[in-house]
């Protein structure tokens, strides 16, 4: 299967390179038919080869034809790229609030986004997560928020 996985990855990357906006929208089932494989194989390629840490965001539209959108993260902003690469594995609520305030002051977040990020990562919002894991989960959430800011830049 490694050959098929690599073939699908190469095909998708070639299509992304041909796009003018760094985005690709394609039908999951159409891709599975092209490569004579199950749609789950396409999902595997997306989840292992097109991750935020590899420079991609995936949006999935279920139902109908099951379209997927692959977005290349453009690292035009050194500050955000630095944050993604150097964000601590654990982040306390106070540290998260400080980071969000900084992103707001630098105009990466508007006021509504700032408040949403602050409340979504609060200890209260993460109360059902065990206290020993809470700061790890908060850090992962924040990293994905920053990646989404990078994607819209």
Secondary structure, DSSP 8 states (H G I E B T S, - for coil): -HHHHHHHHHHHHHHHHH-SSSEEEEEHHHHHHHTTS-HHHHHHHHHHHS-GGGTEEEEE--STT-EEEEEE-----HHHHHHHHH--SS--HHHHHHHHHHHHHTTSS-HHHHHHHHHHTSTTTTTTS-HHHHHHHHHHHHHHHHHHHHHH-
